[in-house]
Amino acid sequence: MKQTDNTEGHRKLRSYVLRAARMSNLQRRSYNDLLPRYSVPYRESGISLKEIFPAASKYILEIGFGMGEATVRLAGENPDFGYLGIEVHKPGVGKVLSEIERLSLDNLRIINHDAVEVLESMIPDKSIDGVHIFFPDPWPKKKHHKRRLIQGPFVDLIVPRLIPGGYLYICTDWEEYAEQILSVCSQAEGLQNAYEGFAEPQPWRPRTKFESRGLDKSHRIREVYFTKTT
Ligand SMILES: C[S@@+](CC[C@H](N)C(=O)[O-])C[C@H]1O[C@@H](n2cnc3c(N)ncnc32)[C@H](O)[C@@H]1O
């Protein structure tokens, strides 16, 4: 489990391991053929969300969309919002690309890259109305907790990118990680809890693959919903 140094000399968060990914034929074909059409390539400078989604009234970022169940459904249900999904896992990217094509979703685009670097380089300050992080990898072993995505420095990367009043919505089925997420968000400068403690489930949130896995194991789902103070 290796971590790499970043240019500033401190340890960089590596919240995922890219294993050789098994892709279905459709996922592979979609990945190869549709990535140039429906993805925003990683770059080291800010993007214009207005250029990517000219008709959108709000911009929503989803980090680690997995197979994209929530991403695709929300984009279909909210054609006025622009959804930008970030994921490193190629089968999920292939799957979402095939759904964008099949459903002609012009309000959903993806970035196939590490969310930490995407936030650092590409997402302008005060540009995002909402951030979704559904069932981030829990890294259950104690020696791997340093790989968890939701830590102070990561949340500190998100907060400036939110517009005032924008929200950060995180769900997990891992009780002890849920406590950590609530604590990290409660301590983050510029965020306030929209609830007392854990949030009510948002009725519009679709169920995801990892949520179903948790429920199959009788895990309790915990939700955290914070907004950016003005
Ligand atoms: C446990 S899965 C959850 C997927 C999906 N949200 C769900 O609920 O089914 C976590 C996902 O986050 C992705 N991920 C983890 N760290 C990431 C990072 N730094 N940048 C982009 N994606 C990341 C992983 O590749 C994985 O697909």
The ligand as a MOL file (V3000), in Angstrom:
LIG
                    3D

  0  0  0     0  0            999 V3000
M  V30 BEGIN CTAB
M  V30 COUNTS 27 29 0 0 0
M  V30 BEGIN ATOM
M  V30 1 C -16.9460 1.9730 -2.3800 0
M  V30 2 S -17.0460 2.6310 -3.9790 0 CHG=1
M  V30 3 C -18.6450 3.4230 -4.0020 0
M  V30 4 C -19.1310 3.6470 -5.3870 0
M  V30 5 C -20.5250 4.2740 -5.5000 0
M  V30 6 N -20.5510 5.6390 -5.0260 0
M  V30 7 C -21.5480 3.4590 -4.7700 0
M  V30 8 O -22.1030 3.9470 -3.7800 0
M  V30 9 O -21.8100 2.3290 -5.2120 0 CHG=-1
M  V30 10 C -15.9560 4.0080 -3.8860 0
M  V30 11 C -15.5170 4.5220 -5.2580 0
M  V30 12 O -14.7060 5.6680 -5.0860 0
M  V30 13 C -13.7020 5.6430 -6.0670 0
M  V30 14 N -12.5980 6.4890 -5.5870 0
M  V30 15 C -11.8860 6.3050 -4.4510 0
M  V30 16 N -10.9680 7.2670 -4.3270 0
M  V30 17 C -11.1130 8.0620 -5.4150 0
M  V30 18 C -10.4290 9.2380 -5.8560 0
M  V30 19 N -9.4290 9.7740 -5.1490 0
M  V30 20 N -10.8060 9.8010 -7.0150 0
M  V30 21 C -11.8200 9.2610 -7.7450 0
M  V30 22 N -12.5050 8.1690 -7.3770 0
M  V30 23 C -12.1470 7.5780 -6.2200 0
M  V30 24 C -13.3420 4.1790 -6.2070 0
M  V30 25 O -12.7420 3.8990 -7.4540 0
M  V30 26 C -14.6960 3.5190 -6.0540 0
M  V30 27 O -15.3150 3.2890 -7.2950 0
M  V30 END ATOM
M  V30 BEGIN BOND
M  V30 1 1 1 2
M  V30 2 1 2 3
M  V30 3 1 2 10
M  V30 4 1 3 4
M  V30 5 1 4 5
M  V30 6 1 5 6
M  V30 7 1 5 7
M  V30 8 2 7 8
M  V30 9 1 7 9
M  V30 10 1 10 11
M  V30 11 1 11 12
M  V30 12 1 11 26
M  V30 13 1 12 13
M  V30 14 1 13 14
M  V30 15 1 13 24
M  V30 16 1 14 15
M  V30 17 1 14 23
M  V30 18 2 15 16
M  V30 19 1 16 17
M  V30 20 1 17 18
M  V30 21 2 17 23
M  V30 22 1 18 19
M  V30 23 2 18 20
M  V30 24 1 20 21
M  V30 25 2 21 22
M  V30 26 1 22 23
M  V30 27 1 24 25
M  V30 28 1 24 26
M  V30 29 1 26 27
M  V30 END BOND
M  V30 END CTAB
M  END
